[in-house]
Amino acid sequence: MRFTVAKDWTFHAAHKLPDHDGKCKELHGHTYRCRVSVRGPLIEHGPKAGMVIDFGDLSEIWREECEPLLDHKYLNDTLPVPQTTAELIAGWILMRFRDHLGPYPGIAVTVWETPTSWARAS
């Protein structure tokens, strides 16, 4: 049996898409929402038995690897991506989690730029 667990965070950031042909060309900000979901089997033994992954472990990765470059930042300056689109932000976050979690069967990152607009990397 496989299970999926997820943890959500919010962060506030500014960005612009200089080559965009609409409003996003100008400097603007968002209250982003990010969800990291992990799919896999339950841990069978030890202090984390019965979990896919400990929510605290996800929070630690977020707090140490992602939040310092995202929250209250100008993303064009802090993220090593060619454009600060929701898609590329999600992909960057996914790589940070993969670096720490290794080859988990399923990790996905969803980033909401607005309450109704999101992108997912997996």
C-alpha positions as a printed NumPy array, in Angstrom:
array([[  0.   ,   0.   ,   0.   ],
       [  1.206,   3.493,  -0.82 ],
       [  0.345,   6.706,   0.976],
       [  0.809,  10.376,   0.192],
       [  1.548,  13.016,   2.799],
       [  1.9  ,  16.73 ,   2.201],
       [  3.081,  19.82 ,   4.018],
       [  2.153,  23.404,   3.067],
       [  3.956,  26.699,   3.632],
       [  3.401,  30.277,   2.546],
       [  5.962,  32.889,   1.637],
       [  5.808,  36.474,   0.485],
       [  8.047,  37.54 ,  -2.368],
       [  8.451,  39.945,  -5.263],
       [  9.535,  39.23 ,  -8.814],
       [  9.179,  40.305, -12.393],
       [  9.321,  38.548, -15.729],
       [ 11.279,  41.032, -17.877],
       [ 10.422,  39.373, -21.204],
       [  6.731,  38.811, -20.443],
       [  4.2  ,  40.457, -22.722],
       [  1.753,  41.337, -19.941],
       [  1.523,  42.819, -16.466],
       [  4.065,  40.4  , -15.013],
       [  6.799,  42.33 , -16.824],
       [  6.642,  44.903, -14.013],
       [  7.847,  44.404, -10.455],
       [  5.049,  42.891,  -8.333],
       [  4.572,  40.572,  -5.397],
       [  2.621,  37.523,  -4.348],
       [  1.704,  35.611,  -1.256],
       [  2.814,  32.238,  -2.551],
       [  1.675,  28.912,  -1.193],
       [  3.873,  25.852,  -1.541],
       [  2.949,  22.199,  -1.011],
       [  5.505,  19.416,  -0.9  ],
       [  3.943,  15.985,  -1.179],
       [  5.72 ,  12.695,  -0.702],
       [  4.298,   9.384,  -1.891],
       [  5.641,   6.072,  -0.69 ],
       [  5.301,   3.101,   1.6  ],
       [  5.109,   3.39 ,   5.349],
       [  8.282,   3.154,   7.398],
       [  8.053,  -0.22 ,   9.102],
       [ 10.437,   0.063,  12.047],
       [ 11.866,   2.589,  14.432],
       [ 10.617,   5.853,  15.88 ],
       [  8.973,   6.889,  12.591],
       [  7.149,   3.615,  12.003],
       [  3.768,   4.121,  10.406],
       [  4.847,   7.298,   8.57 ],
       [  5.811,   7.888,   4.962],
       [  8.048,  10.702,   6.205],
       [  8.074,  12.819,   9.327],
       [  6.44 ,  16.229,   8.774],
       [  9.211,  17.675,  10.949],
       [ 11.834,  16.432,   8.482],
       [ 10.024,  18.212,   5.646],
       [  9.806,  21.394,   7.728],
       [ 13.52 ,  21.283,   8.492],
       [ 14.42 ,  21.081,   4.795],
       [ 12.028,  23.945,   4.028],
       [ 13.345,  26.098,   6.866],
       [ 17.024,  25.545,   6.043],
       [ 17.106,  25.219,   2.248],
       [ 14.138,  27.092,   0.797],
       [ 12.695,  29.728,   3.084],
       [ 15.885,  31.84 ,   3.352],
       [ 15.881,  32.371,  -0.429],
       [ 12.122,  32.797,  -0.816],
       [ 10.398,  34.576,   2.034],
       [ 10.355,  38.383,   1.774],
       [ 12.885,  38.259,  -1.068],
       [ 13.2  ,  39.587,  -4.59 ],
       [ 13.218,  36.232,  -6.372],
       [ 15.013,  37.52 ,  -9.461],
       [ 18.05 ,  38.099,  -7.218],
       [ 17.884,  35.06 ,  -4.948],
       [ 16.866,  32.103,  -7.137],
       [ 19.237,  30.478,  -9.636],
       [ 16.56 ,  30.06 , -12.319],
       [ 16.364,  31.723, -15.756],
       [ 12.861,  33.114, -15.086],
       [ 10.969,  33.336, -11.806],
       [  7.858,  31.605, -13.11 ],
       [  5.765,  29.438, -10.794],
       [  6.916,  26.415, -12.813],
       [ 10.61 ,  27.105, -12.325],
       [ 10.156,  28.047,  -8.662],
       [  8.4  ,  24.699,  -8.095],
       [ 11.214,  22.897,  -9.919],
       [ 13.878,  24.63 ,  -7.851],
       [ 12.109,  23.712,  -4.603],
       [ 11.707,  20.122,  -5.817],
       [ 15.456,  19.853,  -6.408],
       [ 16.201,  21.097,  -2.875],
       [ 13.975,  18.37 ,  -1.42 ],
       [ 15.352,  15.669,  -3.716],
       [ 18.886,  16.646,  -2.671],
       [ 17.964,  15.843,   0.939],
       [ 15.469,  13.013,   0.602],
       [ 17.173,  11.027,  -2.12 ],
       [ 15.27 ,   8.758,  -4.487],
       [ 11.883,   8.737,  -2.766],
       [  9.266,   6.992,  -4.93 ],
       [  7.298,  10.192,  -5.412],
       [  7.97 ,  13.794,  -4.501],
       [  5.985,  16.648,  -5.995],
       [  5.993,  20.378,  -5.372],
       [  3.037,  22.628,  -6.094],
       [  3.431,  26.4  ,  -5.996],
       [  0.376,  28.668,  -5.989],
       [  1.118,  32.146,  -7.268],
       [ -2.466,  33.185,  -6.562],
       [ -5.311,  31.296,  -4.868],
       [ -6.42 ,  29.99 ,  -8.272],
       [ -3.174,  29.648, -10.259],
       [ -0.576,  26.986,  -9.58 ],
       [  2.25 ,  24.966, -11.115],
       [  3.525,  21.514, -10.139],
       [  6.937,  19.894, -10.545],
       [  7.453,  16.169,  -9.993]])
